[in-house]
């Protein structure tokens, strides 16, 4: 009997320590980043002179007492479509309930594969690295093979990286930091001067980890890569913002009826040259999936398009929507269908679909800072199949959000927004995480 009790005690202790270790691992996997997108919100809010035309400090955000009863609906959708030399990748934010240190998105798995296959050079301009050791280790291993690794990233004025994991590449990659007051907000890689990854996805637990909604393109074309290489080289030489030369392109033919052009902020005048002409020439529909939309001229142009009969639907991120609710209400009053997401992760896209043949995406938030102050890139794509593919995704994303959010605003950190009360992310940037947040104390 004593032997049996001894064995039982050993088994119990083994199970206890195994569960404890597993819980610790899970906790480590979902450590939040206090920097994730916070700079974007602060940066946008700082432009009061330019972005507050429609703001009303006395405006009360509409809240519904039973919002927790309207969860988003999970849906499935293919992660990519390839046409010609371009592949469009999207990340469905309903696919994963929490952030992760694992590079779970298909596009980040491809990025790792391409880094591992690189022969000569990898240049990256990224906001920062956060909790993505698979990508960091791939870069380190590439350097050991003799691949030249160069980078540009964001930092404060003392060269402290915005994302702390940049330090893991110290001594492994030559990284030049932007120390200006505005941000280096690009998210692109150039591999062997022929392959470009770019879009809205940060190299982070919520980006590559799959928690946020993002759209990214992968382009294998020397001419397209050359434009990004030129942009990269001047930042790597220490020239940022208005010190740069404009290397924006005209339309580049990628085959299979795919044409693209790219432009770079702030010198590329990206709103006037890329976005405004497409909105102003829209005939049937405009779909926007956005993290931030505060640029007054863009709001005016969207309202004008709506008045001439264009159907407009927008999916807003919950954090920025609540902060700039009066601008959303203005568009709603003009008949624009504007929904606020509640899927837990952020709607981190900066994507516009126009009619059935035009897609615009990139790192640029639709704010004065995004267009005129930050280092950014944006891509215009002309192709019916790729646009149709994205429209199918947008429609599912839009329909996954209950129609009650055409009127009301969920807490981005609260029980009505997925697992935001358990994700170890400061979703609304109030320096209170999960159960410390007031939204998670009210059921």
N, C-alpha and C positions, 0 to 999 in steps of 0.2 A: 504493500500500500504506500509506504514511504517513497519507494522508487517511482511509483506512478505519479505521486504528487510532485516529486522532484522534476520528472520529465515534463509534466504539465506546466510547472512554473517556468522552466526553460523555454518551452514553446511560447508561453504568454509573453515573456520578456522579448523574445525574438520578434514576435508579431508587433509588439508595442514599439520597439525601436525602428522596425521597418516602416510602419505607418508614420512615425515621427519624422524619419528621414524623407519619406515621400512627400509629407506635408511641407517640410522645409524646402524641398526641391520645387514644389509647386509654387511656394511663396516666392522663391528666387526667380522663377520663370515669369512672374507677373509683377515684378517691381516696377513702380511707375516712374516715368520721366517727368520731372517738374518743368522741363523746358519744352515738352512737346507742343508746338504751335502757339505757345503763350506769346512769344515775340511777335507773331503775326497779328494777334488781336491787339496787343498794346500798340504796335506800330501803326495799325490802321486807326486806332482811336486817337493817336497823337495828331492827326491831320485835321483838327477842328476847323481850321481856316477854310479847308477845301471840302470836307466830307460831312458837314453838319447842317447843310441847307434844309434837309427834311427832318432833322432831329427835333424832338420836343422833350425837354427835360421833365415835364409834368405828365408825360405819357405813361399810362398804366398798362403793362403787358397783360393781355387777356389770359386768365387761368381757369381751367375747368376743375371742379371739385372731385370729379371722378376720372381724371386723366389716366390713372393707373389701370383703368379697365380697358384701355385701348392699346394693347401691345402691338408691335410691328409683326408682320407675317414673314416667316423665313421663306426663301425661294432659292431655286437653283438656276444657274445660267452658265454657259461655256465661258471659260476664262480668257480666251483669246480668239482672234481671227487674223489670218495672214493673207495679204494680197500683195503681189509684186515683191518689192524689197522691204515692205513694212508689215509689222505685226502689231495689232492693237490689243493690249492687255487691260482687263478691268478687274478690280477686286470687289467682290460682293461682300458687304459688311455684315450680312446676316449669316455668313458661312462659319464664322468663328465667334464664340461668346466672349472671349477675353484676349488681351494682348499676349504676345509670346516672344521669347528670345530666339525661338526657332524661325528660320526664314521659310515660312509656310506658303507664301504666295507663289504661284507658278512663275511669275516674272522674276522674282528674286532667286528662285531655283535656277532659272535660265541664266541670270547674271552670274551666279557662282560658277556654273558650267563654262560660261564664256571666259571668265577670269582664269579658270583652271586650264583653258585651252589657249590662252593668249601667248603670243610669241615675242613681241617686241616692246609694246608700250601700253600703259593704262593711265589715262588722265581722268580725274573726277572733280566735279564741282558740286559739292553737296552741302546742305545745311549742317550736317554732322552725322556721326555714327552713334547709335544708341542701342545696346543690347543685341547686336547682330554679329556675334563672334565668328559665325560661319563665313561671312563676307570678309571680315577683317583678316581671318586666318588664310582665306584664299588669296588675298592681296599680299600677305606676308610670304606665302609659299611661291607666289608668282615672282616676287622680288628675288627669292633664293634661286629661282631658275634663270635669273638674269634679265627679267622683264623690268623696264624702267617704270617706276610708280611715282606719279606726281599728283598733287591735289590742291584744291582751293576750298576753303571752308569758312564758316562764320565764327566770329569770336567777339568778346568785348574789347574795350580799348587797351587792355593789358595782355591781349593775346590768349586769354583763357577761353578755350573752345565752348561754344554754345552747348554742345553735347560732349560729356566727359569722356566717352569711349574713344574720341579722337586720340587721346593720349596713348592708347594701345598701339597706335601706328607710329609713335615717336621713335625715330631711329630706323624705321622701316620704310617710310614714305616721306618724300619732301612735300610738306604742306605749307602753303602760303595762306595766312589768315587775313580776312577783311576786318580791320579794326575801326571802321567808320561807324557813325551813329545809326545808319540804316543797315539793312541786312543783306548778306549774300545768300539768297534764298533758292538758288538753282538746285536741281536734283538730277544731274546727268553724268554719265560715264561715256568715255570714248575708248574703245578697245582696238588696238592695232591700226588706228587711223581710218578704220572702215566701218565700225559698228558703233551705233549710238543708242544708249538707253536714256530716255528722258520722259518727264511727266510730273505728276503731283505727289508721288510716293517718297516719303522720307525713309532713310535707311535706319529704321527704328522698330521697336517692339509693336508699335501700332500700325506702322507702314508695312514693312516686310513681314511682320508678325501677323498681318491679315485682319486687324481689328477695324481699320478705317476703310471707307470707300475711296478708291483711287483709280485713276486711269493713266496708262503709261504706253508709250510706243517704243518699239525696237526697230531701228532702221539700219540696213546694211547697204550703204552707198557712200562712195568716196566724196562726192560733192557735198552731200549733206553733212558728213563728218568733218569736212574741211571748214565749214562755217562754225561748227562748234569748237574745232581746234583753234581757230583764229580768236574766238571769244575767250576760250580758256587761256590761251597764251598771254593775252594782255592782262588778265586778272593774275595769272601766275607771275607776271612781271611787276605786279603791285599796282596796276591801274584798275580802279573800280569806279562804278557809278558814271558820272559825266566825264571822267578822264578817258573813257574808252572810245575807240572808233566803232562805227556801226557796221557790223558784219551780217546784217539781216539779208535774206536772199529773195530772189524772185522765185517763181514756181519751178520746182525740180521734178522731172518726170521719173518715177520709180518703176514704171512698167505696169502692165495689167490695169491700165486706166487709173493709176494712182498718181496724184500730183501733190506735192507739199511745198510749203514755204515756211521759213522760221524767222523770228525776230527776237531781239534782245532788249530788255529794259536796262536803264532808262533811256538810252540814246536812240532806240529804234522806233519811238513813238508808236508803240504796239497797239494802243486802242484805236488811234486814227487809221493806221495802215492795215491792221489785221481784223479787228473786231467790228468797228463801226460800219464799214462798208457791207459786211455780211448781214448785220442786224437791219440796216437800212434798206437792203435789197431783199429781205425775207418775204416770201410770198404766202406760205401756208402755216409753218410752225417753227417755234423756237423752244428748245428744251435746254434748261440750265441746271447743272448740279454743282453747287457752290459751297465753299467754306465761308467766303466773305463776298458781299456785293454791296458796296457803299459809294461807288463812283457816280457822282450826280449825273454826268453826261450820259453814262450808260443807262441809268435809271430812266432818264428822259427819253432816250432812244427806244428803250423797250416799251415805254408807255405809248410812244408814237406808233410803234409797230402794232401794238394791240389795238389802237384806235383805227388803224387802216385794215383790221380784220385778221391779223395774224394770231393764231392760237399759241399762247405762251404758258408753259408750265415750268415751275422752279422747285427744286428740292434744296432747302437751306439746312446748314448745320445748326444744331440747337443752341450752342453757346453763342455764336455770333448773331444768330437770329434774335435772341433775347436782348442782346446788347444794342442792336440796331433795329429794334422792332418797329419804330415809327416809319422807317423807310419801307419796310415790308408792308405795313398797313397802307401806305400810300399806293403801292402797286396793287394790293388786293382791292382797294376801292376803285381802281381803274379796270378791274375784271381779270387781272392776271392771277392765275391759279398758283399760289405759293404755299407749299407745304413745308413744315418743319419736322426734321427726322427725329426719331426716338429709338434708334437701334443700339445705343450704348456707345459705340465707337463714333468717331467724328465723320461727318461728310466732308472729306478733305479734298474733294475734287475741285478743279477749276476748269470745267468743261462746258462747252456750248455745242449743241447740235442745231443746224439750221436747215429747214426743209428736208430733203431726202438725199443731199449730196455734199454737205459741208460739216466738218467737225473741227473744233478748235479746242486745244488742251495745252497744258504746260504747268509751270510752277507759279504763274502769275495769279495772285488773288486780285479780284476785281475792285481794287481800291486805288486811291490816289498814290499811295506808297508803292503798290504793286506796279503801277504803270509808269511812275515818274521818279521814284527814289531808290528802289531796291535793284540789285542785280538779279535778273530773272530771264527766263526764256519761254517762248510760246510757239506753237506749231499749228498751222492751218492745213487741213487735209481735205482734198477734193476726191471723193470716191463714194459711189452710191452704196456699194456692199458694206464697206466699213461703217458708213453712217447708219445704214439700216441695222447693222449688228449692234451698234451703240444704242440706237433708239429702242431696240428690243430690251436691252438691259435697263435703260432709263425708265421705260414704262413699268417694268417689274419692280424697280426700286420705288418709284412713285406710288404704285398701287399697293406696295407692302406697308405703306404708312396710312393709318386710318384717316378718313376724310375729316375727322374732328380737328386734325392739325392743319386744316385749311383756315381755321379760325383761331385756335388756341396754341399756346406755347408750352412744351414740356420742359421740365428741368433737365438740363444735360447731365446732371448728377442727381438722380432720384429714381424711385421705383418704377416710374413710367418709362424709363429709358434703358431697356435691356438690362444688362448686369453691371450698370455703371456704379452701383453701390458696392460692388465686390471686385472691381478691376484694378484697384490700387493706382488709379489715375486721378489726378486733380482735374476733372473734366471741365469745370467752370472757372478754374484759375483763381479760387478764393483762398488757396493755401489750406484747404480742408479736404481730406481724402476719405472717400467712402462713408463709413458711419459717423465720421466727425462732421460731415456736411449736413446742413439743415434739411436738404431735400431727401436725404436718406433716413431722416428721423421721423418722417411723416408717412404712414402707410394708409 
